[in-house]
Amino acid sequence: MNPNYMARVKEEIGKLLKVGFIRSVKQATWLSLIVVVPKKNGKIRVCVDYRKLNAVTITDAFPLPFIDSILDVVAGDMYSFLDGLSGYNQVCLHRDDQENTAFLTD
């Protein structure tokens, strides 16, 4: 990892642990690496590279339709999109799948 990011990654991981978005594990069956993405405002975004996990994952035979198709069916005269705080992290994973989302840091 880039030494310039180490302290900031540790701080970000600490925040995620504190609010319960992630948890520490002693052992995992699958590990992915993190990728640090600098933001325009100087902060960082800690991402997990799941490409190798995705390559061995069995895909769903009935994937979700495109959002445009859904909106055509459910939208009336007006609709809006709201970006909730940490909305992405509000999606719960099935307990059996959580072990596959482990990632490795320093």
Phi and psi in radians as a Rosetta constraint file:
Dihedral C 1 N 2 CA 2 C 2 CIRCULARHARMONIC -1.019 0.35
Dihedral N 2 CA 2 C 2 N 3 CIRCULARHARMONIC 2.150 0.35
Dihedral C 2 N 3 CA 3 C 3 CIRCULARHARMONIC -1.027 0.35
Dihedral N 3 CA 3 C 3 N 4 CIRCULARHARMONIC -0.459 0.35
Dihedral C 3 N 4 CA 4 C 4 CIRCULARHARMONIC -1.184 0.35
Dihedral N 4 CA 4 C 4 N 5 CIRCULARHARMONIC -0.374 0.35
Dihedral C 4 N 5 CA 5 C 5 CIRCULARHARMONIC -1.737 0.35
Dihedral N 5 CA 5 C 5 N 6 CIRCULARHARMONIC -0.246 0.35
Dihedral C 5 N 6 CA 6 C 6 CIRCULARHARMONIC -0.924 0.35
Dihedral N 6 CA 6 C 6 N 7 CIRCULARHARMONIC -0.878 0.35
Dihedral C 6 N 7 CA 7 C 7 CIRCULARHARMONIC -1.137 0.35
Dihedral N 7 CA 7 C 7 N 8 CIRCULARHARMONIC -0.700 0.35
Dihedral C 7 N 8 CA 8 C 8 CIRCULARHARMONIC -1.239 0.35
Dihedral N 8 CA 8 C 8 N 9 CIRCULARHARMONIC -0.596 0.35
Dihedral C 8 N 9 CA 9 C 9 CIRCULARHARMONIC -1.160 0.35
Dihedral N 9 CA 9 C 9 N 10 CIRCULARHARMONIC -0.765 0.35
Dihedral C 9 N 10 CA 10 C 10 CIRCULARHARMONIC -1.040 0.35
Dihedral N 10 CA 10 C 10 N 11 CIRCULARHARMONIC -0.719 0.35
Dihedral C 10 N 11 CA 11 C 11 CIRCULARHARMONIC -1.132 0.35
Dihedral N 11 CA 11 C 11 N 12 CIRCULARHARMONIC -0.777 0.35
Dihedral C 11 N 12 CA 12 C 12 CIRCULARHARMONIC -1.132 0.35
Dihedral N 12 CA 12 C 12 N 13 CIRCULARHARMONIC -0.765 0.35
Dihedral C 12 N 13 CA 13 C 13 CIRCULARHARMONIC -1.075 0.35
Dihedral N 13 CA 13 C 13 N 14 CIRCULARHARMONIC -0.710 0.35
Dihedral C 13 N 14 CA 14 C 14 CIRCULARHARMONIC -1.040 0.35
Dihedral N 14 CA 14 C 14 N 15 CIRCULARHARMONIC -0.731 0.35
Dihedral C 14 N 15 CA 15 C 15 CIRCULARHARMONIC -1.094 0.35
Dihedral N 15 CA 15 C 15 N 16 CIRCULARHARMONIC -0.781 0.35
Dihedral C 15 N 16 CA 16 C 16 CIRCULARHARMONIC -1.130 0.35
Dihedral N 16 CA 16 C 16 N 17 CIRCULARHARMONIC -0.660 0.35
Dihedral C 16 N 17 CA 17 C 17 CIRCULARHARMONIC -1.141 0.35
Dihedral N 17 CA 17 C 17 N 18 CIRCULARHARMONIC -0.754 0.35
Dihedral C 17 N 18 CA 18 C 18 CIRCULARHARMONIC -1.092 0.35
Dihedral N 18 CA 18 C 18 N 19 CIRCULARHARMONIC -0.707 0.35
Dihedral C 18 N 19 CA 19 C 19 CIRCULARHARMONIC -1.527 0.35
Dihedral N 19 CA 19 C 19 N 20 CIRCULARHARMONIC -0.083 0.35
Dihedral C 19 N 20 CA 20 C 20 CIRCULARHARMONIC 1.522 0.35
Dihedral N 20 CA 20 C 20 N 21 CIRCULARHARMONIC 0.237 0.35
Dihedral C 20 N 21 CA 21 C 21 CIRCULARHARMONIC -1.262 0.35
Dihedral N 21 CA 21 C 21 N 22 CIRCULARHARMONIC -0.515 0.35
Dihedral C 21 N 22 CA 22 C 22 CIRCULARHARMONIC -2.333 0.35
Dihedral N 22 CA 22 C 22 N 23 CIRCULARHARMONIC 2.875 0.35
Dihedral C 22 N 23 CA 23 C 23 CIRCULARHARMONIC -2.470 0.35
Dihedral N 23 CA 23 C 23 N 24 CIRCULARHARMONIC 2.712 0.35
Dihedral C 23 N 24 CA 24 C 24 CIRCULARHARMONIC -1.425 0.35
Dihedral N 24 CA 24 C 24 N 25 CIRCULARHARMONIC 2.483 0.35
Dihedral C 24 N 25 CA 25 C 25 CIRCULARHARMONIC -2.262 0.35
Dihedral N 25 CA 25 C 25 N 26 CIRCULARHARMONIC 2.624 0.35
Dihedral C 25 N 26 CA 26 C 26 CIRCULARHARMONIC -1.476 0.35
Dihedral N 26 CA 26 C 26 N 27 CIRCULARHARMONIC -0.567 0.35
Dihedral C 26 N 27 CA 27 C 27 CIRCULARHARMONIC -2.530 0.35
Dihedral N 27 CA 27 C 27 N 28 CIRCULARHARMONIC 2.479 0.35
Dihedral C 27 N 28 CA 28 C 28 CIRCULARHARMONIC -2.435 0.35
Dihedral N 28 CA 28 C 28 N 29 CIRCULARHARMONIC 2.639 0.35
Dihedral C 28 N 29 CA 29 C 29 CIRCULARHARMONIC -1.468 0.35
Dihedral N 29 CA 29 C 29 N 30 CIRCULARHARMONIC -0.358 0.35
Dihedral C 29 N 30 CA 30 C 30 CIRCULARHARMONIC -2.493 0.35
Dihedral N 30 CA 30 C 30 N 31 CIRCULARHARMONIC 2.391 0.35
Dihedral C 30 N 31 CA 31 C 31 CIRCULARHARMONIC -2.228 0.35
Dihedral N 31 CA 31 C 31 N 32 CIRCULARHARMONIC 2.416 0.35
Dihedral C 31 N 32 CA 32 C 32 CIRCULARHARMONIC -2.085 0.35
Dihedral N 32 CA 32 C 32 N 33 CIRCULARHARMONIC 2.755 0.35
Dihedral C 32 N 33 CA 33 C 33 CIRCULARHARMONIC -1.610 0.35
Dihedral N 33 CA 33 C 33 N 34 CIRCULARHARMONIC 2.712 0.35
Dihedral C 33 N 34 CA 34 C 34 CIRCULARHARMONIC -1.633 0.35
Dihedral N 34 CA 34 C 34 N 35 CIRCULARHARMONIC 2.723 0.35
Dihedral C 34 N 35 CA 35 C 35 CIRCULARHARMONIC -2.229 0.35
Dihedral N 35 CA 35 C 35 N 36 CIRCULARHARMONIC 2.246 0.35
Dihedral C 35 N 36 CA 36 C 36 CIRCULARHARMONIC -1.705 0.35
Dihedral N 36 CA 36 C 36 N 37 CIRCULARHARMONIC 2.173 0.35
Dihedral C 36 N 37 CA 37 C 37 CIRCULARHARMONIC -2.015 0.35
Dihedral N 37 CA 37 C 37 N 38 CIRCULARHARMONIC 2.063 0.35
Dihedral C 37 N 38 CA 38 C 38 CIRCULARHARMONIC -1.280 0.35
Dihedral N 38 CA 38 C 38 N 39 CIRCULARHARMONIC 2.416 0.35
Dihedral C 38 N 39 CA 39 C 39 CIRCULARHARMONIC -1.621 0.35
Dihedral N 39 CA 39 C 39 N 40 CIRCULARHARMONIC 2.882 0.35
Dihedral C 39 N 40 CA 40 C 40 CIRCULARHARMONIC -1.118 0.35
Dihedral N 40 CA 40 C 40 N 41 CIRCULARHARMONIC -0.504 0.35
Dihedral C 40 N 41 CA 41 C 41 CIRCULARHARMONIC -1.474 0.35
Dihedral N 41 CA 41 C 41 N 42 CIRCULARHARMONIC 0.132 0.35
Dihedral C 41 N 42 CA 42 C 42 CIRCULARHARMONIC 1.617 0.35
Dihedral N 42 CA 42 C 42 N 43 CIRCULARHARMONIC -0.249 0.35
Dihedral C 42 N 43 CA 43 C 43 CIRCULARHARMONIC -1.380 0.35
Dihedral N 43 CA 43 C 43 N 44 CIRCULARHARMONIC 3.106 0.35
Dihedral C 43 N 44 CA 44 C 44 CIRCULARHARMONIC -2.146 0.35
Dihedral N 44 CA 44 C 44 N 45 CIRCULARHARMONIC 2.752 0.35
Dihedral C 44 N 45 CA 45 C 45 CIRCULARHARMONIC -2.089 0.35
Dihedral N 45 CA 45 C 45 N 46 CIRCULARHARMONIC 2.204 0.35
Dihedral C 45 N 46 CA 46 C 46 CIRCULARHARMONIC -1.648 0.35
Dihedral N 46 CA 46 C 46 N 47 CIRCULARHARMONIC 2.049 0.35
Dihedral C 46 N 47 CA 47 C 47 CIRCULARHARMONIC -2.021 0.35
Dihedral N 47 CA 47 C 47 N 48 CIRCULARHARMONIC 2.789 0.35
Dihedral C 47 N 48 CA 48 C 48 CIRCULARHARMONIC -1.988 0.35
Dihedral N 48 CA 48 C 48 N 49 CIRCULARHARMONIC 2.316 0.35
Dihedral C 48 N 49 CA 49 C 49 CIRCULARHARMONIC -1.562 0.35
Dihedral N 49 CA 49 C 49 N 50 CIRCULARHARMONIC 1.712 0.35
Dihedral C 49 N 50 CA 50 C 50 CIRCULARHARMONIC -1.687 0.35
Dihedral N 50 CA 50 C 50 N 51 CIRCULARHARMONIC 0.304 0.35
Dihedral C 50 N 51 CA 51 C 51 CIRCULARHARMONIC -1.050 0.35
Dihedral N 51 CA 51 C 51 N 52 CIRCULARHARMONIC -0.731 0.35
Dihedral C 51 N 52 CA 52 C 52 CIRCULARHARMONIC -1.204 0.35
Dihedral N 52 CA 52 C 52 N 53 CIRCULARHARMONIC -0.656 0.35
Dihedral C 52 N 53 CA 53 C 53 CIRCULARHARMONIC -1.128 0.35
Dihedral N 53 CA 53 C 53 N 54 CIRCULARHARMONIC -0.764 0.35
Dihedral C 53 N 54 CA 54 C 54 CIRCULARHARMONIC -1.063 0.35
Dihedral N 54 CA 54 C 54 N 55 CIRCULARHARMONIC -0.591 0.35
Dihedral C 54 N 55 CA 55 C 55 CIRCULARHARMONIC -1.145 0.35
Dihedral N 55 CA 55 C 55 N 56 CIRCULARHARMONIC -0.477 0.35
Dihedral C 55 N 56 CA 56 C 56 CIRCULARHARMONIC -1.860 0.35
Dihedral N 56 CA 56 C 56 N 57 CIRCULARHARMONIC 0.087 0.35
Dihedral C 56 N 57 CA 57 C 57 CIRCULARHARMONIC -1.494 0.35
Dihedral N 57 CA 57 C 57 N 58 CIRCULARHARMONIC 2.374 0.35
Dihedral C 57 N 58 CA 58 C 58 CIRCULARHARMONIC -1.331 0.35
Dihedral N 58 CA 58 C 58 N 59 CIRCULARHARMONIC 2.186 0.35
Dihedral C 58 N 59 CA 59 C 59 CIRCULARHARMONIC -1.380 0.35
Dihedral N 59 CA 59 C 59 N 60 CIRCULARHARMONIC 2.700 0.35
Dihedral C 59 N 60 CA 60 C 60 CIRCULARHARMONIC -1.261 0.35
Dihedral N 60 CA 60 C 60 N 61 CIRCULARHARMONIC 2.323 0.35
Dihedral C 60 N 61 CA 61 C 61 CIRCULARHARMONIC -1.226 0.35
Dihedral N 61 CA 61 C 61 N 62 CIRCULARHARMONIC -0.334 0.35
Dihedral C 61 N 62 CA 62 C 62 CIRCULARHARMONIC -2.198 0.35
Dihedral N 62 CA 62 C 62 N 63 CIRCULARHARMONIC 1.340 0.35
Dihedral C 62 N 63 CA 63 C 63 CIRCULARHARMONIC -1.179 0.35
Dihedral N 63 CA 63 C 63 N 64 CIRCULARHARMONIC 2.789 0.35
Dihedral C 63 N 64 CA 64 C 64 CIRCULARHARMONIC -1.151 0.35
Dihedral N 64 CA 64 C 64 N 65 CIRCULARHARMONIC 2.542 0.35
Dihedral C 64 N 65 CA 65 C 65 CIRCULARHARMONIC -1.254 0.35
Dihedral N 65 CA 65 C 65 N 66 CIRCULARHARMONIC 2.896 0.35
Dihedral C 65 N 66 CA 66 C 66 CIRCULARHARMONIC -1.107 0.35
Dihedral N 66 CA 66 C 66 N 67 CIRCULARHARMONIC 2.563 0.35
Dihedral C 66 N 67 CA 67 C 67 CIRCULARHARMONIC -1.004 0.35
Dihedral N 67 CA 67 C 67 N 68 CIRCULARHARMONIC -0.590 0.35
Dihedral C 67 N 68 CA 68 C 68 CIRCULARHARMONIC -1.059 0.35
Dihedral N 68 CA 68 C 68 N 69 CIRCULARHARMONIC -0.703 0.35
Dihedral C 68 N 69 CA 69 C 69 CIRCULARHARMONIC -1.154 0.35
Dihedral N 69 CA 69 C 69 N 70 CIRCULARHARMONIC -0.705 0.35
Dihedral C 69 N 70 CA 70 C 70 CIRCULARHARMONIC -1.134 0.35
Dihedral N 70 CA 70 C 70 N 71 CIRCULARHARMONIC -0.795 0.35
Dihedral C 70 N 71 CA 71 C 71 CIRCULARHARMONIC -1.131 0.35
Dihedral N 71 CA 71 C 71 N 72 CIRCULARHARMONIC -0.601 0.35
Dihedral C 71 N 72 CA 72 C 72 CIRCULARHARMONIC -1.060 0.35
Dihedral N 72 CA 72 C 72 N 73 CIRCULARHARMONIC -0.603 0.35
Dihedral C 72 N 73 CA 73 C 73 CIRCULARHARMONIC -1.443 0.35
Dihedral N 73 CA 73 C 73 N 74 CIRCULARHARMONIC -0.733 0.35
Dihedral C 73 N 74 CA 74 C 74 CIRCULARHARMONIC -1.690 0.35
Dihedral N 74 CA 74 C 74 N 75 CIRCULARHARMONIC -0.302 0.35
Dihedral C 74 N 75 CA 75 C 75 CIRCULARHARMONIC -1.432 0.35
Dihedral N 75 CA 75 C 75 N 76 CIRCULARHARMONIC 2.459 0.35
Dihedral C 75 N 76 CA 76 C 76 CIRCULARHARMONIC -1.666 0.35
Dihedral N 76 CA 76 C 76 N 77 CIRCULARHARMONIC -2.315 0.35
Dihedral C 76 N 77 CA 77 C 77 CIRCULARHARMONIC -1.317 0.35
Dihedral N 77 CA 77 C 77 N 78 CIRCULARHARMONIC -0.438 0.35
Dihedral C 77 N 78 CA 78 C 78 CIRCULARHARMONIC -2.586 0.35
Dihedral N 78 CA 78 C 78 N 79 CIRCULARHARMONIC 2.476 0.35
Dihedral C 78 N 79 CA 79 C 79 CIRCULARHARMONIC -2.682 0.35
Dihedral N 79 CA 79 C 79 N 80 CIRCULARHARMONIC 2.815 0.35
Dihedral C 79 N 80 CA 80 C 80 CIRCULARHARMONIC -2.465 0.35
Dihedral N 80 CA 80 C 80 N 81 CIRCULARHARMONIC 2.816 0.35
Dihedral C 80 N 81 CA 81 C 81 CIRCULARHARMONIC -1.952 0.35
Dihedral N 81 CA 81 C 81 N 82 CIRCULARHARMONIC 2.255 0.35
Dihedral C 81 N 82 CA 82 C 82 CIRCULARHARMONIC -2.003 0.35
Dihedral N 82 CA 82 C 82 N 83 CIRCULARHARMONIC 2.389 0.35
Dihedral C 82 N 83 CA 83 C 83 CIRCULARHARMONIC -1.801 0.35
Dihedral N 83 CA 83 C 83 N 84 CIRCULARHARMONIC 1.719 0.35
Dihedral C 83 N 84 CA 84 C 84 CIRCULARHARMONIC -1.244 0.35
Dihedral N 84 CA 84 C 84 N 85 CIRCULARHARMONIC 2.681 0.35
Dihedral C 84 N 85 CA 85 C 85 CIRCULARHARMONIC -1.044 0.35
Dihedral N 85 CA 85 C 85 N 86 CIRCULARHARMONIC 2.114 0.35
Dihedral C 85 N 86 CA 86 C 86 CIRCULARHARMONIC 0.948 0.35
Dihedral N 86 CA 86 C 86 N 87 CIRCULARHARMONIC 0.685 0.35
Dihedral C 86 N 87 CA 87 C 87 CIRCULARHARMONIC -0.991 0.35
Dihedral N 87 CA 87 C 87 N 88 CIRCULARHARMONIC -0.644 0.35
Dihedral C 87 N 88 CA 88 C 88 CIRCULARHARMONIC -1.068 0.35
Dihedral N 88 CA 88 C 88 N 89 CIRCULARHARMONIC -0.649 0.35
Dihedral C 88 N 89 CA 89 C 89 CIRCULARHARMONIC -1.374 0.35
Dihedral N 89 CA 89 C 89 N 90 CIRCULARHARMONIC 0.005 0.35
Dihedral C 89 N 90 CA 90 C 90 CIRCULARHARMONIC -1.585 0.35
Dihedral N 90 CA 90 C 90 N 91 CIRCULARHARMONIC 0.022 0.35
Dihedral C 90 N 91 CA 91 C 91 CIRCULARHARMONIC -1.551 0.35
Dihedral N 91 CA 91 C 91 N 92 CIRCULARHARMONIC 2.047 0.35
Dihedral C 91 N 92 CA 92 C 92 CIRCULARHARMONIC -1.469 0.35
Dihedral N 92 CA 92 C 92 N 93 CIRCULARHARMONIC 2.455 0.35
Dihedral C 92 N 93 CA 93 C 93 CIRCULARHARMONIC -1.680 0.35
Dihedral N 93 CA 93 C 93 N 94 CIRCULARHARMONIC 2.591 0.35
Dihedral C 93 N 94 CA 94 C 94 CIRCULARHARMONIC -1.041 0.35
Dihedral N 94 CA 94 C 94 N 95 CIRCULARHARMONIC 2.472 0.35
Dihedral C 94 N 95 CA 95 C 95 CIRCULARHARMONIC -0.920 0.35
Dihedral N 95 CA 95 C 95 N 96 CIRCULARHARMONIC -0.700 0.35
Dihedral C 95 N 96 CA 96 C 96 CIRCULARHARMONIC -1.167 0.35
Dihedral N 96 CA 96 C 96 N 97 CIRCULARHARMONIC -0.447 0.35
Dihedral C 96 N 97 CA 97 C 97 CIRCULARHARMONIC -1.584 0.35
Dihedral N 97 CA 97 C 97 N 98 CIRCULARHARMONIC -0.274 0.35
Dihedral C 97 N 98 CA 98 C 98 CIRCULARHARMONIC -1.083 0.35
Dihedral N 98 CA 98 C 98 N 99 CIRCULARHARMONIC -0.600 0.35
Dihedral C 98 N 99 CA 99 C 99 CIRCULARHARMONIC -1.151 0.35
Dihedral N 99 CA 99 C 99 N 100 CIRCULARHARMONIC -0.386 0.35
Dihedral C 99 N 100 CA 100 C 100 CIRCULARHARMONIC -1.408 0.35
Dihedral N 100 CA 100 C 100 N 101 CIRCULARHARMONIC -0.185 0.35
Dihedral C 100 N 101 CA 101 C 101 CIRCULARHARMONIC -1.755 0.35
Dihedral N 101 CA 101 C 101 N 102 CIRCULARHARMONIC 0.253 0.35
Dihedral C 101 N 102 CA 102 C 102 CIRCULARHARMONIC -1.156 0.35
Dihedral N 102 CA 102 C 102 N 103 CIRCULARHARMONIC 2.559 0.35
Dihedral C 102 N 103 CA 103 C 103 CIRCULARHARMONIC -2.324 0.35
Dihedral N 103 CA 103 C 103 N 104 CIRCULARHARMONIC 2.809 0.35
Dihedral C 103 N 104 CA 104 C 104 CIRCULARHARMONIC -1.968 0.35
Dihedral N 104 CA 104 C 104 N 105 CIRCULARHARMONIC 2.334 0.35
Dihedral C 104 N 105 CA 105 C 105 CIRCULARHARMONIC -2.315 0.35
Dihedral N 105 CA 105 C 105 N 106 CIRCULARHARMONIC 2.991 0.35
